[in-house]
Amino acid sequence: MARYLFDNAAVQTAGRFSVLESRYDTASRRALERTGLGPGWRCLEVGGGGGSLGDWLGEQVGPEGAVTVTDIEPARAASRPRAANVRLLRHDITRDPLPGDGFDLVHARLVLLHLPERLRVLELLVGALRPGGWLVLEEFDCGWTPVLAAPDDSAVLLFERVHGSLMTLLEKAGAEPLWGRHVVRAMLRAGLTEVTATTYAEAWPGGGTGIGLHRANTEQVTAGLAELGVTTAEVDAFLALLADPRFVVNSYPLISALGRRPEEGSSR
Ligand SMILES: C[S@@+](CC[C@H](N)C(=O)[O-])C[C@H]1O[C@@H](n2cnc3c(N)ncnc32)[C@H](O)[C@@H]1O
């Protein structure tokens, strides 16, 4: 059965959430602001992970608004203080009844990419919106991570081999590593209107914060990589490369896509 590859119970999760928050929250906030988000809104944050964006949404909607943050494993988000208008739920978006409806805004970052049922979940999320409400889906395109600088050609090949094997593990777990490039089309097909998207990417030098995402992901799945024939020596060399400032790789591009549920009675 497909399962979420990067289970939050693992020790590497703190490192993953810290990179996602520090490298991508600014872009995510900008995308969310484009919906007109403001006081009094009711928001659903699906697969909220470390909880930083759920807390930020709580600040934007103020005491008159409310934010529901869900996750199949919410322990990380639960470990940080939460405002009274932010509710945290253990919830599986593929199985459990939706935790409400008529939301002004539903947001999920890097969640549907992992779910084999992503198109069905997309329909569910659209159904959770009030007419005119906004869905914001943010997803990586893991197929565009060019190496921008490297000490030598063998370093490029090593990165591509180990990273490629990680992508294979994701696919085996039911993920779609290229989902980011398909999300706009899927949102249009789901009947959303005013669909737009922006993409954020940056350079990640060895030893920096962002590249720590590759470290956390790789260290968490070394057993699976070994089953694919990646040797311990290759993993060790890969991790050393991630610490080498002569090595620079493009970050995963984050596609932030927005769309609106049509108003009732509209022709779409
Ligand atoms: C890559 S992390 C992203 C976390 C957060 N959204 C962020 O961008 O920082 C994916 C999150 O989705 C959660 N998740 C995976 N499958 C889920 C499901 N079926 N229902 C709800 N959450 C799920 C995971 O536990 C994890 O916290």
Ligand as a Chemical Component Dictionary entry (heavy atoms), coordinates in Angstrom:
data_LIG
# 
_chem_comp.id                   LIG 
_chem_comp.type                 NON-POLYMER 
_chem_comp.pdbx_formal_charge   0 
_chem_comp.three_letter_code    LIG 
# 
loop_
_chem_comp_atom.comp_id 
_chem_comp_atom.atom_id 
_chem_comp_atom.alt_atom_id 
_chem_comp_atom.type_symbol 
_chem_comp_atom.charge 
_chem_comp_atom.model_Cartn_x 
_chem_comp_atom.model_Cartn_y 
_chem_comp_atom.model_Cartn_z 
_chem_comp_atom.pdbx_ordinal 
LIG C1  C1  C 0  6.378  17.512 2.858 1  
LIG S1  S1  S 1  5.437  17.750 4.286 2  
LIG C2  C2  C 0  4.872  19.418 4.072 3  
LIG C3  C3  C 0  4.469  20.044 5.388 4  
LIG C4  C4  C 0  3.935  21.468 5.270 5  
LIG N1  N1  N 0  2.727  21.520 4.481 6  
LIG C5  C5  C 0  4.983  22.387 4.688 7  
LIG O1  O1  O 0  4.927  22.687 3.474 8  
LIG O2  O2  O -1 5.866  22.819 5.444 9  
LIG C6  C6  C 0  3.934  16.844 3.977 10 
LIG C7  C7  C 0  2.987  16.842 5.165 11 
LIG O3  O3  O 0  1.758  16.216 4.758 12 
LIG C8  C8  C 0  1.347  15.351 5.795 13 
LIG N2  N2  N 0  0.504  14.306 5.200 14 
LIG C9  C9  C 0  0.892  13.262 4.428 15 
LIG N3  N3  N 0  -0.166 12.506 4.095 16 
LIG C10 C10 C 0  -1.251 13.108 4.637 17 
LIG C11 C11 C 0  -2.639 12.799 4.651 18 
LIG N4  N4  N 0  -3.113 11.714 4.046 19 
LIG N5  N5  N 0  -3.498 13.631 5.309 20 
LIG C12 C12 C 0  -3.001 14.734 5.968 21 
LIG N6  N6  N 0  -1.691 15.062 5.997 22 
LIG C13 C13 C 0  -0.832 14.261 5.334 23 
LIG C14 C14 C 0  2.634  14.811 6.383 24 
LIG O4  O4  O 0  2.468  14.258 7.676 25 
LIG C15 C15 C 0  3.515  16.061 6.370 26 
LIG O5  O5  O 0  3.371  16.816 7.540 27 
# 
loop_
_chem_comp_bond.comp_id 
_chem_comp_bond.atom_id_1 
_chem_comp_bond.atom_id_2 
_chem_comp_bond.value_order 
_chem_comp_bond.pdbx_ordinal 
LIG C1  S1  SING 1  
LIG S1  C2  SING 2  
LIG S1  C6  SING 3  
LIG C2  C3  SING 4  
LIG C3  C4  SING 5  
LIG C4  N1  SING 6  
LIG C4  C5  SING 7  
LIG C5  O1  DOUB 8  
LIG C5  O2  SING 9  
LIG C6  C7  SING 10 
LIG C7  O3  SING 11 
LIG C7  C15 SING 12 
LIG O3  C8  SING 13 
LIG C8  N2  SING 14 
LIG C8  C14 SING 15 
LIG N2  C9  SING 16 
LIG N2  C13 SING 17 
LIG C9  N3  DOUB 18 
LIG N3  C10 SING 19 
LIG C10 C11 SING 20 
LIG C10 C13 DOUB 21 
LIG C11 N4  SING 22 
LIG C11 N5  DOUB 23 
LIG N5  C12 SING 24 
LIG C12 N6  DOUB 25 
LIG N6  C13 SING 26 
LIG C14 O4  SING 27 
LIG C14 C15 SING 28 
LIG C15 O5  SING 29 
# 
